[in-house]
Amino acid sequence: MRKIVVFLAIGMSLILLLGFTGSGLKSQEAECEHKPTQLRQNVSEYTIVSASKLDKLQKDVNKKLKNDWYPIGGISIVDSNSFCQVMVKP
């Protein structure tokens, strides 16, 4: 079950990374600092930060932010003690 949830989280993150907006959803491109097409052209690395506690995830994501990584999408909750955040680096 955990592998399925992680697979779905990765899939959804890739959809967000590619700038897909489903029918009926309002695009937020005008409000974003980087448009999806600009971000997609500049991505050189992709990673998933995971932790067993939210405060640990927050610390790990903050470390990545200081090294020019950017979060993509929201936090994925795999189960009650596993959290993930997709991040990219230009």
PyRosetta script that sets phi, psi and omega in degrees:
from pyrosetta import init, pose_from_sequence

init()
pose = pose_from_sequence("MRKIVVFLAIGMSLILLLGFTGSGLKSQEAECEHKPTQLRQNVSEYTIVSASKLDKLQKDVNKKLKNDWYPIGGISIVDSNSFCQVMVKP")
pose.set_psi(1, -41.3)
pose.set_omega(1, -178.6)
pose.set_phi(2, -61.8)
pose.set_psi(2, -39.7)
pose.set_omega(2, 179.9)
pose.set_phi(3, -63.7)
pose.set_psi(3, -36.7)
pose.set_omega(3, 179.4)
pose.set_phi(4, -65.7)
pose.set_psi(4, -43.7)
pose.set_omega(4, -178.7)
pose.set_phi(5, -66.1)
pose.set_psi(5, -42.5)
pose.set_omega(5, 177.9)
pose.set_phi(6, -63.7)
pose.set_psi(6, -42.7)
pose.set_omega(6, 178.0)
pose.set_phi(7, -59.5)
pose.set_psi(7, -44.2)
pose.set_omega(7, 178.9)
pose.set_phi(8, -65.5)
pose.set_psi(8, -39.8)
pose.set_omega(8, 178.5)
pose.set_phi(9, -62.8)
pose.set_psi(9, -43.0)
pose.set_omega(9, 178.6)
pose.set_phi(10, -65.1)
pose.set_psi(10, -43.5)
pose.set_omega(10, 179.4)
pose.set_phi(11, -60.3)
pose.set_psi(11, -45.2)
pose.set_omega(11, 179.6)
pose.set_phi(12, -65.2)
pose.set_psi(12, -37.9)
pose.set_omega(12, 178.6)
pose.set_phi(13, -65.1)
pose.set_psi(13, -39.6)
pose.set_omega(13, 178.0)
pose.set_phi(14, -66.1)
pose.set_psi(14, -37.9)
pose.set_omega(14, 176.7)
pose.set_phi(15, -61.2)
pose.set_psi(15, -44.8)
pose.set_omega(15, 177.6)
pose.set_phi(16, -63.8)
pose.set_psi(16, -39.9)
pose.set_omega(16, 179.6)
pose.set_phi(17, -61.9)
pose.set_psi(17, -36.8)
pose.set_omega(17, -179.0)
pose.set_phi(18, -80.8)
pose.set_psi(18, -1.9)
pose.set_omega(18, 174.9)
pose.set_phi(19, 80.0)
pose.set_psi(19, 23.0)
pose.set_omega(19, -179.6)
pose.set_phi(20, -74.5)
pose.set_psi(20, 132.0)
pose.set_omega(20, 170.2)
pose.set_phi(21, -126.0)
pose.set_psi(21, 120.5)
pose.set_omega(21, -177.8)
pose.set_phi(22, -67.6)
pose.set_psi(22, 162.8)
pose.set_omega(22, 179.8)
pose.set_phi(23, -62.7)
pose.set_psi(23, 136.7)
pose.set_omega(23, 179.3)
pose.set_phi(24, 88.2)
pose.set_psi(24, -6.6)
pose.set_omega(24, 178.5)
pose.set_phi(25, -98.3)
pose.set_psi(25, 137.1)
pose.set_omega(25, -180.0)
pose.set_phi(26, -80.1)
pose.set_psi(26, 129.3)
pose.set_omega(26, 178.6)
pose.set_phi(27, -74.5)
pose.set_psi(27, 138.9)
pose.set_omega(27, 179.8)
pose.set_phi(28, -104.7)
pose.set_psi(28, 15.8)
pose.set_omega(28, -174.6)
pose.set_phi(29, -55.7)
pose.set_psi(29, -39.6)
pose.set_omega(29, -176.1)
pose.set_phi(30, -64.8)
pose.set_psi(30, -26.8)
pose.set_omega(30, -178.1)
pose.set_phi(31, -90.1)
pose.set_psi(31, -11.0)
pose.set_omega(31, -176.4)
pose.set_phi(32, -85.8)
pose.set_psi(32, 149.3)
pose.set_omega(32, 175.8)
pose.set_phi(33, -68.2)
pose.set_psi(33, -41.8)
pose.set_omega(33, 179.4)
pose.set_phi(34, -114.5)
pose.set_psi(34, 128.9)
pose.set_omega(34, 173.6)
pose.set_phi(35, -73.4)
pose.set_psi(35, 150.0)
pose.set_omega(35, -178.1)
pose.set_phi(36, -53.9)
pose.set_psi(36, -37.8)
pose.set_omega(36, -179.2)
pose.set_phi(37, -68.7)
pose.set_psi(37, -36.5)
pose.set_omega(37, 177.3)
pose.set_phi(38, -66.0)
pose.set_psi(38, -45.5)
pose.set_omega(38, -179.6)
pose.set_phi(39, -62.7)
pose.set_psi(39, -44.1)
pose.set_omega(39, -178.1)
pose.set_phi(40, -60.3)
pose.set_psi(40, -38.5)
pose.set_omega(40, -178.6)
pose.set_phi(41, -71.6)
pose.set_psi(41, -24.3)
pose.set_omega(41, -174.4)
pose.set_phi(42, -100.9)
pose.set_psi(42, -1.7)
pose.set_omega(42, -176.9)
pose.set_phi(43, -74.6)
pose.set_psi(43, 123.5)
pose.set_omega(43, 177.0)
pose.set_phi(44, -111.3)
pose.set_psi(44, -22.6)
pose.set_omega(44, 179.6)
pose.set_phi(45, -142.0)
pose.set_psi(45, 152.5)
pose.set_omega(45, -179.2)
pose.set_phi(46, -136.6)
pose.set_psi(46, 134.0)
pose.set_omega(46, 177.9)
pose.set_phi(47, -147.0)
pose.set_psi(47, 163.0)
pose.set_omega(47, 174.8)
pose.set_phi(48, -121.3)
pose.set_psi(48, 119.4)
pose.set_omega(48, 176.6)
pose.set_phi(49, -92.0)
pose.set_psi(49, 129.5)
pose.set_omega(49, 179.2)
pose.set_phi(50, -133.3)
pose.set_psi(50, 153.4)
pose.set_omega(50, 179.6)
pose.set_phi(51, -156.2)
pose.set_psi(51, 161.6)
pose.set_omega(51, -179.3)
pose.set_phi(52, -89.1)
pose.set_psi(52, -12.2)
pose.set_omega(52, 177.8)
pose.set_phi(53, -134.5)
pose.set_psi(53, 147.1)
pose.set_omega(53, -177.6)
pose.set_phi(54, -62.9)
pose.set_psi(54, -38.7)
pose.set_omega(54, 180.0)
pose.set_phi(55, -65.2)
pose.set_psi(55, -34.4)
pose.set_omega(55, 175.6)
pose.set_phi(56, -67.6)
pose.set_psi(56, -41.8)
pose.set_omega(56, 176.9)
pose.set_phi(57, -60.5)
pose.set_psi(57, -43.9)
pose.set_omega(57, 179.8)
pose.set_phi(58, -59.6)
pose.set_psi(58, -44.9)
pose.set_omega(58, 178.9)
pose.set_phi(59, -63.2)
pose.set_psi(59, -43.2)
pose.set_omega(59, -179.4)
pose.set_phi(60, -66.5)
pose.set_psi(60, -40.0)
pose.set_omega(60, 178.1)
pose.set_phi(61, -66.2)
pose.set_psi(61, -41.3)
pose.set_omega(61, 178.3)
pose.set_phi(62, -61.8)
pose.set_psi(62, -36.7)
pose.set_omega(62, 175.8)
pose.set_phi(63, -62.6)
pose.set_psi(63, -43.5)
pose.set_omega(63, 179.2)
pose.set_phi(64, -64.8)
pose.set_psi(64, -40.0)
pose.set_omega(64, 179.8)
pose.set_phi(65, -58.5)
pose.set_psi(65, -37.7)
pose.set_omega(65, 179.4)
pose.set_phi(66, -68.8)
pose.set_psi(66, -17.2)
pose.set_omega(66, 179.1)
pose.set_phi(67, -108.2)
pose.set_psi(67, 30.5)
pose.set_omega(67, 173.5)
pose.set_phi(68, 69.3)
pose.set_psi(68, 25.2)
pose.set_omega(68, 172.7)
pose.set_phi(69, -92.1)
pose.set_psi(69, 150.9)
pose.set_omega(69, 179.8)
pose.set_phi(70, -125.7)
pose.set_psi(70, 135.1)
pose.set_omega(70, 177.3)
pose.set_phi(71, -73.5)
pose.set_psi(71, 145.4)
pose.set_omega(71, 176.5)
pose.set_phi(72, -121.6)
pose.set_psi(72, 123.2)
pose.set_omega(72, -179.8)
pose.set_phi(73, 73.1)
pose.set_psi(73, -170.1)
pose.set_omega(73, -178.3)
pose.set_phi(74, -97.4)
pose.set_psi(74, -175.3)
pose.set_omega(74, 178.1)
pose.set_phi(75, -75.1)
pose.set_psi(75, 137.3)
pose.set_omega(75, 174.3)
pose.set_phi(76, -100.7)
pose.set_psi(76, 131.3)
pose.set_omega(76, 177.5)
pose.set_phi(77, -102.4)
pose.set_psi(77, 112.1)
pose.set_omega(77, -177.1)
pose.set_phi(78, -80.6)
pose.set_psi(78, -48.3)
pose.set_omega(78, 172.5)
pose.set_phi(79, -154.9)
pose.set_psi(79, -168.8)
pose.set_omega(79, -173.4)
pose.set_phi(80, -65.4)
pose.set_psi(80, -13.3)
pose.set_omega(80, 179.3)
pose.set_phi(81, -135.6)
pose.set_psi(81, 36.2)
pose.set_omega(81, 176.7)
pose.set_phi(82, -151.6)
pose.set_psi(82, 118.0)
pose.set_omega(82, -176.3)
pose.set_phi(83, -126.6)
pose.set_psi(83, 144.8)
pose.set_omega(83, -177.0)
pose.set_phi(84, -134.3)
pose.set_psi(84, 150.3)
pose.set_omega(84, 173.2)
pose.set_phi(85, -137.4)
pose.set_psi(85, 124.6)
pose.set_omega(85, 176.2)
pose.set_phi(86, -81.0)
pose.set_psi(86, 138.3)
pose.set_omega(86, 179.3)
pose.set_phi(87, -138.2)
pose.set_psi(87, 148.4)
pose.set_omega(87, 177.6)
pose.set_phi(88, -127.4)
pose.set_psi(88, 158.5)
pose.set_omega(88, 178.4)
pose.set_phi(89, -128.0)
pose.set_psi(89, 129.4)
pose.set_omega(89, 179.1)
pose.set_phi(90, -69.4)
pose.dump_pdb("model.pdb")
